Amino acid sequence: MSEYQYVEFRAIDRPLDDEQLEFMQQQSSRAKVSRWEFTNEYHYSGFRGDVDEMLRRGYDVYLHFANFGIRKLMFRLPELPCDRKTLKTLETQYLLKWKQDATGSAGILTVQPDGDGGEWDYLADPASLLDRIAPVREMLIRGDTRPLYLFWLATCDDEERIEPTVPAGLNQFNDPLAAIAEFYEIPSALIDAAAMNSPPLPDTDDANNADNLVRQWLARQNKVELLELAEKLLLGDGTERHILLTEIRRSSDQPAWPVSKPSRTFGQLHHASAETERLDREAEASAKQAEREKELKTIAANPQQLIRLIDTCVATKSREGYREAAAHLQQFAAALGIEKAREEAVRLQKKHPRYSALKLELKSAGFDG
């Protein structure tokens, strides 16, 4: 397979102004650049633009996919999406990191697990996946820590490392979360194992619910402050809203998203996920066996129905039909015994003595007359 790379930036809060757009156009002579998007594909070489600066100057989300092992996401955020203590449990120097601006509270969250082309499945349409992933930025700004936990699952490479706080609703996925799991190929059994310690999602009237934190904050503002706020939101852009949500979350003494205390290592989670997969395989095998036994009982109760089906297959006078007839005859043997099945095989050969291909298929299936 030849080398392939795809890069894309998205503006979420607002379109780029003229000065920002001019800067983006200087980053690549081949890219498709607009006030909302920047995209390029490479079959040799790669993107040499200043990714961090492009995120600081207008774009909000970045995706880089390469078929030789790169799956990178970057989010421009108005503030660290969790407390510093939680950040320490999440961060890995090169795989998951938060880079705060030199001034102010804004920064860039980067997620890039180790991998190579042999470990990842081929991703046919990274652009459509970014459509689904982009709303994760809004989730992070609103205080939802589920994406952070999934990023940790995707990037952790130390079995002894203790998990971060486990967010509520980890077993209740929306499409952006499902897209993260798909992009980073996080096994569903691993997510299920992690979700065993996940609190339930808060009710809509829960005092810790993110929406209620907003309502409580609004109730504390006076009329003048509310008028100023309305003017900012109506005349501004998405940046104002996100800055405000960040301020509300920071001002509250309640967590915007319920969590439970960490208690397991990454290795323990993998062990639990392996056990879950084993139980799932056993349950699937048991269900298949029960279904097979039911089918065999049905055949034993009414063998003529299967005999008619075998005759219908033979009547096609095709190799495929003969192969199907032989397979049905094996079912017949499982339900009624090998001797009765051989009697049917003899009946078929006597009825169709010139069908040499039928004889070969019956012999291959263990009915050699």
BAZANU-602618 format. One line per 2 residues: their letters; for each residue x, y, z negated of N, C-alpha, C. Coordinates in steps of 0.2 Angstrom, whole numbers, plus 2048, in hexadecimal, padded with zeros to 3 digits. Atoms other than C-alpha are relative to their C-alpha. Example, Ala and Ser with C-alpha at 12.3 -4.5 7.8 and 13.67 -1.06 7.14 Angstrom:
<recs>
AS> 804 7FA 800 83E 7EA 7D9 804 806 800; 7FC 7FA 801 844 7FB 7DC 7FC 805 7FD
</recs>
This chain:
<recs>
MS> 804 7FA 800 800 800 800 804 806 800; 7FC 7FA 7FF 807 811 805 7FE 805 7FA
EY> 801 7FB 805 809 81F 7F8 7FA 804 801; 806 7FC 7FF 7FA 829 7F4 7FF 804 7F9
QY> 801 7FC 806 7F8 838 7E8 7FA 805 801; 805 7FB 800 7E9 843 7E4 800 805 7FA
VE> 801 7FB 806 7E8 853 7DA 7FA 805 801; 805 7FB 800 7DA 85E 7D6 7FF 804 7FA
FR> 802 7FC 806 7D6 86D 7CB 7F9 802 801; 807 7FE 800 7C5 873 7C7 7FF 806 7FB
AI> 802 7FA 804 7BF 884 7C0 7F9 7FE 7FD; 806 802 803 7B1 881 7B4 7FC 806 7FD
DR> 804 7FB 804 7AD 891 7AA 7FF 806 805; 801 7FA 7FB 7AF 89E 7B9 804 7FF 806
PL> 7FC 800 7F9 7B5 8A0 7CB 806 804 7FF; 7F9 7FC 800 7C7 8A6 7CD 7FF 807 803
DD> 800 7F9 7FC 7C9 8B9 7D1 805 800 805; 7FC 7FF 7FA 7D3 8BF 7DF 808 7FF 7FE
EQ> 7F9 800 802 7E4 8C0 7D6 801 7F8 7FE; 7FF 807 801 7E1 8AE 7CF 801 7FC 806
LE> 800 804 7FA 7DD 8A7 7E0 806 801 804; 7FA 7FF 7FC 7EC 8AF 7E8 806 7FC 7FC
FM> 7FB 804 804 7F7 8A6 7DA 7FF 7F9 802; 801 807 7FE 7EF 895 7DE 802 7FF 807
QQ> 7FF 801 7F9 7F1 897 7F0 808 800 801; 7F9 800 800 804 89A 7ED 803 7F9 7FE
QS> 7FE 806 803 805 889 7E4 801 7FA 806; 7FF 806 7FB 803 87E 7F4 7FD 803 807
SR> 802 7FE 7F9 802 882 807 7FB 7FB 803; 804 805 7FC 7F8 872 80B 7F9 7FF 7FC
AK> 806 802 804 7EB 872 7FD 7FA 804 802; 806 7FD 7FF 7D9 876 7FF 7FE 804 7F9
VS> 800 7FC 806 7D7 885 7F3 7F9 805 800; 806 7FC 800 7C7 88E 7EE 800 803 7F9
RW> 801 7FD 806 7C1 898 7DF 7FE 7FB 7FA; 802 805 805 7BA 888 7D7 804 7FA 800
EF> 7FC 807 800 7C6 87A 7DD 806 801 804; 7FA 801 7FC 7D7 876 7E3 801 7F9 801
TN> 7FF 807 7FF 7DA 865 7EB 805 7FF 805; 7FB 802 7FB 7E8 85C 7F4 801 7F9 800
EY> 7FF 807 7FF 7EC 84B 7FA 807 7FF 803; 7F9 801 7FE 7FE 844 7FC 801 7F9 802
HY> 7FD 807 7FE 805 835 806 807 7FF 7FF; 7F9 800 801 816 83A 803 802 807 7FC
SG> 7FE 7FA 804 81F 847 7F7 7FA 801 7FB; 805 7FF 805 813 84F 7EA 7FF 807 7FE
FR> 802 7F9 802 80C 85E 7E2 806 803 7FC; 7FB 7FC 804 819 86B 7DC 7FE 806 7FD
GD> 802 7F9 803 80E 879 7D6 801 7FF 7F8; 800 7FF 807 80E 87F 7C4 7F9 7FE 7FD
VD> 806 802 803 800 875 7BC 7FE 804 7FA; 802 7FC 806 800 87D 7AB 7FE 807 801
EM> 802 7F9 7FF 800 88E 7B2 7FA 801 804; 806 800 7FC 7F2 88A 7BE 7FA 7FF 7FB
LR> 805 800 805 7E8 885 7AF 7FF 806 7FC; 801 7FA 804 7EC 894 7A5 7FD 806 804
RG> 802 7FA 7FC 7E8 8A0 7B4 7F9 7FF 803; 807 801 7FD 7D6 899 7B8 7FD 7FA 801
YD> 803 806 7FF 7D4 887 7BB 7FF 7FD 7F9; 801 802 807 7CD 87D 7AC 801 7F8 7FF
VY> 7FF 807 800 7CF 86A 7B1 805 7FE 805; 7FB 802 7FB 7DD 861 7BA 800 7F8 800
LH> 800 807 800 7DD 84F 7C0 806 7FE 805; 7FA 803 7FC 7ED 846 7C8 7FF 7F9 800
FA> 800 807 7FF 7EB 835 7CF 805 7FE 805; 7FB 803 7FB 7F9 82B 7D8 7FF 7F8 7FF
NF> 801 807 800 7F7 819 7DD 806 7FC 7FD; 7FA 804 803 809 815 7D6 800 801 7F8
GI> 801 800 807 802 818 7C4 7FF 806 7FC; 801 7FA 803 7FE 82A 7C0 7F8 801 7FF
RK> 807 7FE 801 7ED 82E 7B8 800 805 7FB; 7FF 7FA 805 7EE 83F 7B0 7FA 805 800
LM> 805 7FB 801 7E1 84B 7A9 803 805 7FC; 7FE 7FA 805 7E4 85C 7A2 7F9 805 800
FR> 805 7FC 802 7D7 867 79A 802 807 7FD; 7FF 7FA 803 7D8 87A 797 7FB 802 7FB
LP> 805 800 806 7CF 87D 786 802 807 7FD; 7FF 7FA 804 7CC 88D 77C 803 7FF 7F9
EL> 7FE 802 807 7D2 884 76C 802 7F9 800; 7FF 807 802 7D9 874 766 7FA 7FC 7FF
PC> 807 803 801 7CA 868 767 7FF 7FC 7FA; 801 804 806 7CD 860 756 805 804 7FB
DR> 7FC 7FD 805 7D6 864 746 807 7FE 801; 7F9 802 7FF 7E9 863 745 802 7F9 7FD
KT> 7FF 806 803 7E9 854 73A 7FE 7FA 805; 802 805 7FB 7DF 84A 747 804 800 806
LK> 7FC 7FF 7FB 7EA 851 754 806 7FB 7FF; 7FA 804 801 7F9 848 74C 7FF 7F9 801
TL> 802 807 7FF 7F0 838 74C 7FF 7FE 808; 802 801 7F9 7EC 83A 75F 806 801 804
ET> 7FA 7FF 7FB 7FC 841 767 805 7FB 800; 7FA 803 7FF 809 838 76F 804 804 805
QY> 7FC 7FB 7FD 818 842 776 7FE 801 807; 801 7FF 7F9 815 83F 788 7FA 7FD 803
LL> 806 803 7FE 805 836 789 7F9 804 7FF; 806 7FD 802 7F8 840 780 803 806 7FC
KW> 7FD 7FA 804 7FD 852 77A 7FC 806 801; 803 7FA 800 7F6 863 776 806 806 801
KQ> 7FB 7FB 7FF 800 872 77D 7FD 807 7FF; 804 7F9 801 7FA 883 775 804 805 803
DA> 7FC 7FA 7FD 7FE 893 77D 804 804 7FB; 7FC 7FD 805 80B 89E 776 7FD 805 7FC
TG> 804 7FC 804 7FE 8AA 770 7F9 7FE 801; 807 802 7FF 7EC 8A7 76C 7FF 7F9 7FE
SA> 802 807 802 7E3 897 768 7FF 7FB 806; 802 804 7FA 7E0 890 77A 806 7FC 801
GI> 7FA 805 7FE 7EB 882 781 7FD 7FB 805; 802 805 7FB 7EB 873 78C 801 7F9 7FD
LT> 800 807 802 7E7 861 788 802 7FC 806; 7FD 805 7FB 7F1 854 792 7FF 7F9 7FE
VQ> 801 807 801 7ED 842 794 803 7FC 806; 7FD 804 7FA 7F8 836 79E 803 7FA 7FD
PD> 7FD 806 802 7FA 824 799 806 7FD 804; 7FB 803 7FC 809 81A 79E 7FD 7FB 804
GD> 802 805 7FB 806 80E 7AD 803 800 806; 7FD 800 7F9 80B 809 7BE 7FB 7FD 804
GG> 805 802 7FB 802 804 7CE 7FE 7F9 7FF; 802 807 801 802 7F2 7C9 7FB 7FF 7FA
EW> 804 801 806 7F9 7F5 7B9 7F9 803 801; 806 7FD 7FE 7EB 800 7C0 7FC 7FD 806
DY> 804 801 7FA 7DC 7FC 7CB 801 806 805; 800 7FB 7FC 7DC 806 7DB 7FA 805 7FF
LA> 805 7FB 801 7D2 816 7D9 7FE 803 807; 801 7FE 7F9 7C9 819 7EA 7FD 807 801
DP> 803 7F9 7FF 7C0 82A 7E6 801 804 7FA; 7FE 7FC 807 7C9 834 7D8 7FC 807 800
AS> 804 7FA 800 7BF 844 7DD 7F9 7FF 7FD; 807 801 803 7AE 83C 7D9 801 7FF 7F8
LL> 7FF 801 808 7B5 836 7C8 801 806 7FC; 7FF 7F9 803 7BB 848 7C4 7F9 803 7FF
DR> 806 7FD 801 7A9 84D 7C7 7FD 7FE 7F9; 803 803 806 7A4 842 7B9 804 801 7F9
IA> 7FC 7FE 805 7B3 846 7AE 800 807 7FD; 800 7F8 802 7B2 859 7AE 7FC 802 7FA
PV> 804 7FE 806 7A4 85A 7A2 803 7FE 7F9; 7FC 802 806 7B0 852 795 802 807 7FC
RE> 7FD 7FA 802 7B7 864 793 7FB 803 7FB; 806 7FD 804 7A6 86A 78D 7FF 7FD 7F9
ML> 801 804 806 7A5 85C 781 805 801 7FA; 7FA 7FE 805 7B6 860 779 7FF 807 7FD
IR> 801 7FA 803 7B2 872 777 7FA 800 7FB; 806 800 805 7A1 86E 76E 802 7FB 7FA
GD> 7FE 804 806 7AB 863 762 7FF 7F8 800; 801 807 7FF 7A7 852 769 807 7FC 800
TR> 7FA 803 800 7B6 847 764 801 7F9 804; 800 807 7FC 7B1 837 76E 805 800 806
PL> 7FB 801 7FB 7BC 83C 77D 807 800 7FD; 7F9 800 803 7CB 83F 772 802 7F8 7FD
YL> 7FF 807 803 7C9 82D 76A 801 7FC 807; 7FF 804 7FA 7C8 826 77C 807 801 803
FW> 7F9 7FF 7FE 7D8 82F 781 805 7FD 7FC; 7FC 803 804 7E0 828 772 801 7F8 802
LA> 800 807 7FE 7DB 816 777 804 7FF 807; 7FC 801 7F9 7E2 819 789 807 801 7FF
TC> 7F9 7FE 801 7F2 820 783 805 7FD 7FB; 7FC 803 806 7F7 817 773 804 7FA 803
DD> 7FB 806 7FE 806 80B 776 803 7FD 7FA; 7FD 802 806 80A 807 764 7FA 7FC 7FC
EE> 805 804 803 800 7F8 75C 800 802 7F8; 800 7FF 807 805 7FE 74A 7FD 807 7FF
RI> 802 7F9 801 7FE 810 74D 7F8 7FF 7FD; 807 800 803 7EE 814 742 7FC 804 805
EP> 805 7FC 7FC 7DF 81A 74C 7FE 807 7FD; 803 7F9 803 7D8 82C 74B 7FA 7FF 7FD
TV> 807 800 802 7C8 830 743 7FB 7FD 805; 804 803 7FB 7BA 826 74B 7FA 804 801
PA> 806 7FB 7FF 7AD 831 753 7F9 7FC 800; 807 803 7FF 79A 82E 752 7FE 7FF 807
GL> 802 801 7F9 792 827 761 805 7FD 805; 7FB 803 7FB 7A1 81E 768 7FD 7FA 804
NQ> 804 805 7FC 795 810 76E 7FA 803 803; 806 7FD 7FC 789 81C 776 803 805 805
FN> 7FD 7FC 7FA 791 822 786 7FC 804 804; 803 7FD 7FB 78C 82F 791 804 7FF 806
DP> 7FD 801 7FA 792 830 7A3 808 802 800; 7F9 7FE 800 7A2 83B 7A0 804 7FB 7FC
LA> 7FC 804 804 7A8 82F 792 801 7F9 804; 7FF 806 7FC 7A5 820 79E 805 801 806
AI> 7FB 7FE 7FB 7AF 829 7AB 807 800 7FE; 7F9 800 804 7BE 82B 79F 802 7F8 800
AE> 7FE 807 801 7BD 818 79B 801 7FD 807; 7FF 803 7F9 7BC 814 7AE 807 803 803
FY> 7FA 7FD 7FD 7CA 820 7B3 807 7FD 7FC; 7FA 803 804 7D6 819 7A5 7FF 7F8 7FF
EI> 801 807 801 7CF 807 7A6 801 7FD 7F9; 800 802 807 7CC 806 794 7FB 7FA 7FF
PS> 805 806 800 7C4 7F4 791 7FA 802 7FB; 806 7FF 804 7B2 7F5 78B 801 7FC 7F9
AL> 7FF 804 807 7B7 7E8 77D 804 804 7FB; 7FC 7FC 805 7C4 7F4 776 7FC 806 7FD
ID> 804 7FB 802 7B7 802 776 7FB 7FD 7FB; 805 803 805 7AA 7F6 76D 804 7FF 7FA
AA> 7FD 802 807 7B7 7F1 760 801 807 7FC; 7FF 7F9 804 7BB 804 75C 7F9 802 7FE
AM> 807 7FD 802 7A8 808 75C 7FD 7FC 7FA; 803 804 806 7A5 7FB 74E 801 805 7F9
NS> 800 7FC 805 7AB 809 742 7FD 807 801; 803 7FA 7FE 7A2 817 74B 7FA 802 7FD
PP> 806 7FE 802 795 821 742 7FA 801 805; 805 7FE 7FB 784 823 74B 800 807 802
LP> 800 7F9 7FE 781 832 755 7FB 804 7FB; 804 7FC 804 779 840 74A 7F9 801 803
DT> 807 7FE 7FE 766 843 74B 801 807 802; 801 7F9 7FE 761 853 753 7FF 805 7FB
DD> 801 7FC 806 75D 85A 742 805 800 7FB; 7FA 801 805 76D 855 73A 804 807 7FF
AN> 7FC 7F9 801 776 864 732 806 800 803; 7FA 800 7FD 786 85E 73A 800 800 807
NA> 801 801 7F9 77F 85D 74B 803 807 803; 7FD 7FA 7FD 789 869 757 7FB 805 802
DN> 805 7FB 7FE 779 871 75D 7FD 804 7FA; 803 7FD 806 773 875 74C 806 805 7FD
LV> 7FB 7FB 803 784 87D 747 7FF 806 804; 802 7FA 7FC 780 889 755 7FA 804 7FE
RQ> 806 7FD 802 76F 88C 74F 801 804 7F9; 7FF 7FD 807 775 88F 73D 805 806 801
WL> 7FB 7FA 7FF 783 89B 743 7FB 806 803; 804 7FB 7FE 776 8A5 74D 7FB 803 7FB
AR> 805 7FE 806 76A 8A6 73E 804 805 7FC; 7FD 7FC 804 778 8AF 735 802 807 803
QN> 7FE 7FA 7FD 77B 8BD 742 7FA 805 7FF; 805 7FA 800 772 8CE 741 7FE 801 807
KV> 803 7FF 7FA 768 8D5 74F 805 804 805; 7FB 7FD 7FB 776 8E0 756 805 7FB 802
EL> 7FB 805 7FE 782 8D2 756 7FD 7FB 805; 803 804 7FB 776 8C7 760 7FF 804 806
LE> 800 7FC 7FA 773 8D5 76C 807 800 804; 7F9 800 7FD 786 8D6 76F 801 7F9 803
LA> 7FE 807 7FD 787 8C3 771 7FC 7FF 806; 804 801 7F9 779 8C3 77E 803 804 805
EK> 7FD 7FD 7FA 781 8D0 788 807 7FD 802; 7FA 803 7FE 792 8C7 788 7FE 7FA 804
LL> 802 806 7FD 789 8B7 78D 7FD 801 807; 804 7FE 7F9 77E 8BF 79B 805 803 805
LG> 7FB 7FC 7FB 78C 8CA 7A2 807 7FC 801; 7F9 803 800 79B 8BF 79F 7FF 7F9 804
DG> 800 807 7FD 79F 8AD 7A5 800 7FA 7FB; 800 806 805 7A1 89C 79E 805 800 7FB
TE> 7FB 7FF 805 7B0 8A1 795 7FE 803 7F9; 802 7FD 806 7A7 8AC 789 7FC 7FB 7FC
RH> 804 805 804 79B 89D 784 805 7FB 7FD; 7FC 805 803 7A9 891 781 804 803 7FB
IL> 7FC 7FD 805 7B3 89E 777 7FB 800 7FA; 805 800 806 7A3 8A0 76C 7FF 7FA 7FD
LT> 801 806 803 7A0 88E 76A 806 7FE 7FC; 7FA 802 804 7B2 88C 764 800 804 7FA
EI> 800 7FC 806 7B0 89A 758 7FB 7FD 7FB; 805 803 804 7A0 892 751 802 7FA 7FD
RR> 7FE 806 802 7A8 882 74F 806 801 7FA; 7FB 7FE 805 7B7 88A 746 7FD 803 7FA
SS> 803 7FD 806 7AC 894 73A 7FC 7FB 7FC; 804 804 804 7A2 885 734 805 7FC 7FB
DQ> 7FC 804 804 7A8 87B 725 7FE 7F9 801; 802 806 7FF 79F 86C 72C 803 7FD 807
PA> 7FD 803 7FA 7A7 860 73A 7FA 801 805; 805 800 7FA 79E 863 74B 7FE 7F9 802
WP> 801 807 7FE 79F 851 74E 802 7FB 7FA; 7FF 805 806 79D 843 740 805 7FB 802
VS> 7FA 805 7FF 7AC 837 73E 800 7FC 7FA; 7FE 804 806 7B1 829 733 807 7FF 800
KP> 7F9 800 802 7C2 826 72B 803 7FB 804; 7FC 805 7FD 7CF 81D 735 802 7FA 7FB
SR> 7FE 805 805 7D3 80C 72E 803 7FA 804; 7FD 806 7FC 7DA 801 73D 806 802 804
TF> 7FA 7FE 7FB 7EA 800 747 7FD 7FE 807; 801 802 7F9 7EA 7FF 75A 800 7F9 801
GQ> 800 807 7FF 7EF 7ED 759 7FA 7FD 7FD; 806 803 802 7E1 7E9 74E 7FA 801 804
LH> 805 7FF 7FB 7D5 7F1 75A 800 7FB 806; 7FF 805 7FA 7DC 7E6 768 7FF 7F9 7FE
HA> 801 806 803 7DB 7D7 75D 7F8 7FF 800; 808 800 801 7C8 7DB 75A 7FD 7FF 807
SA> 803 800 7F9 7C5 7DE 76D 801 7F9 803; 7FF 807 7FE 7CD 7CD 771 7FB 7FB 7FD
ET> 805 804 803 7C2 7C5 765 7F9 801 803; 806 7FE 7FD 7B3 7CE 76C 7FF 7FD 807
ER> 800 803 7F9 7B8 7C8 77E 7FF 7F9 7FF; 800 808 800 7BA 7B6 778 7F9 7FE 7FE
LD> 806 802 802 7A9 7B6 770 7FB 802 806; 804 7FF 7FA 7A1 7BE 780 801 7FB 805
RE> 7FF 805 7FC 7A9 7B1 78A 7FD 7F9 7FE; 803 806 803 7A3 7A3 77F 7F8 801 801
AE> 807 7FF 800 791 7AB 77F 7FE 7FF 808; 801 801 7F9 792 7AC 792 800 7F9 803
AS> 7FF 807 7FE 798 79A 794 7FA 7FC 7FD; 806 804 803 78A 794 788 7FA 802 804
AK> 806 7FE 7FC 77D 79E 792 800 7FC 807; 800 804 7FA 783 796 7A2 7FE 7F9 7FF
QA> 801 807 801 783 785 79B 7F8 7FE 7FF; 807 801 802 771 787 794 7FC 801 807
ER> 803 7FF 7FA 76C 78D 7A5 801 7FA 805; 7FF 806 7FC 774 77E 7AE 7FC 7FA 7FE
EK> 803 805 803 76C 772 7A2 7F8 801 802; 807 7FF 7FE 75B 77A 7A6 7FF 7FE 807
EL> 800 801 7F8 75E 779 7B9 800 7F8 801; 800 807 7FF 762 766 7B7 7FA 7FD 7FD
KT> 806 803 802 753 762 7AD 7FA 802 805; 805 7FE 7FB 748 76B 7BA 801 7FB 806
IA> 7FE 805 7FA 751 760 7C8 7FE 7F9 7FE; 802 807 802 74E 750 7BE 7F9 7FF 7FF
AN> 807 800 801 73C 754 7BB 7FD 800 807; 803 800 7F9 739 757 7CE 806 800 805
PQ> 7FB 801 7FC 747 750 7D8 7FE 801 808; 802 7FF 7FA 73D 751 7E8 801 807 803
QL> 7FF 7F9 7FD 73E 764 7E9 808 801 802; 7F9 7FF 7FE 751 763 7E9 802 7FC 807
IR> 7FF 804 7FA 751 755 7F6 7FD 804 806; 803 7FC 7FA 746 760 802 805 806 801
LI> 7FB 7FB 7FF 753 76E 7FF 806 7FD 804; 7FA 803 7FD 761 762 804 7FE 7FF 808
DT> 802 801 7F9 758 75D 814 7FF 806 804; 800 7FA 7FD 755 76F 818 807 803 802
CV> 7F9 7FE 7FF 767 773 817 803 7FC 806; 7FD 804 7FB 76C 764 822 7FD 802 807
AT> 803 7FF 7FA 75F 769 82F 803 806 803; 7FD 7FA 7FD 769 779 832 805 7FE 805
KS> 7FA 803 7FC 776 76E 83B 806 804 800; 7FB 7FC 801 783 779 835 805 7FE 7FB
RE> 7FB 802 805 793 776 82B 7FE 803 7F9; 802 7FD 806 78D 783 81E 7FA 7FD 7FD
GY> 805 804 802 77D 77A 81D 801 7F9 7FD; 7FE 807 803 785 769 81A 804 801 7FA
RE> 7FD 7FF 806 790 771 80D 7FB 801 7FA; 805 7FE 805 781 778 804 7FC 7F9 7FE
AA> 804 806 802 778 767 805 805 7FB 7FB; 7FB 804 805 788 75E 7FD 800 803 7F9
AH> 800 7FD 807 788 76B 7EF 7FA 7FE 7FC; 806 801 803 776 768 7EC 7FF 7F8 7FD
LQ> 800 807 801 779 755 7EC 804 7FF 7F9; 7FC 800 806 786 758 7DE 7FB 802 7FA
QF> 805 7FE 805 778 761 7D4 7FC 7FA 7FE; 804 805 801 76D 752 7D7 803 7FA 7FC
AA> 7FC 805 804 77B 746 7D0 800 802 7F9; 7FF 7FD 807 77D 751 7C0 7F9 7FF 7FD
AL> 806 800 804 76A 750 7BD 7FD 7F9 800; 803 807 800 766 73E 7C2 805 7FA 801
GI> 7FB 805 800 776 735 7C3 803 7FF 806; 7FC 800 7FA 783 731 7D0 7FD 7FB 804
EK> 803 805 7FC 77B 721 7D6 7FA 802 804; 805 7FE 7FC 76B 729 7DB 802 806 805
AR> 7FD 7FB 7FB 775 737 7E3 803 7FD 806; 7FD 804 7FB 77E 72A 7ED 7FB 7FD 805
EE> 806 802 7FC 76E 723 7F3 7FE 805 805; 802 7FA 7FC 769 734 7F9 805 801 806
AV> 7FA 7FF 7FB 77A 736 802 7FF 7FB 806; 801 805 7FB 777 725 80B 7FA 801 804
RL> 806 7FF 7FC 766 72A 810 801 806 805; 7FF 7FB 7FB 76C 73A 818 805 7FD 806
QK> 7FC 802 7FA 77A 731 822 7FC 7FB 804; 804 804 7FC 76E 724 828 7FB 804 804
KH> 805 7FC 7FC 761 731 82D 804 804 805; 7FC 7FC 7FB 76F 73B 836 807 7FD 801
PR> 7FA 804 7FF 77C 72E 83C 805 804 804; 7FC 7FD 7FB 783 73A 849 803 807 7FD
YS> 7FE 7FA 803 786 749 83D 807 7FF 7FC; 7FA 801 803 799 746 83A 802 805 7FB
AL> 7FF 7FB 805 79B 757 832 7FD 7FF 7F9; 804 802 807 78E 752 825 803 7FB 7FC
KL> 7FD 806 804 797 742 821 807 803 7FD; 7FA 7FD 803 7A7 74C 81E 7FF 804 7FA
EL> 802 7FC 806 79F 758 812 7FD 7FC 7FB; 803 805 805 796 74A 809 806 7FD 7FD
KS> 7FA 803 803 7A7 741 807 804 805 7FC; 7FC 7FB 803 7B0 751 802 7FD 801 7F9
AG> 804 7FF 806 7A2 753 7F4 800 7F9 7FC; 800 806 804 7A5 741 7EE 7FB 7FB 802
FD> 805 805 7FE 798 738 7F8 802 7FD 806; 7FD 803 7FA 7A1 72D 804 7FD 7F9 802
G> 804 806 7FE 793 720 807 801 7FA 7FC
</recs>
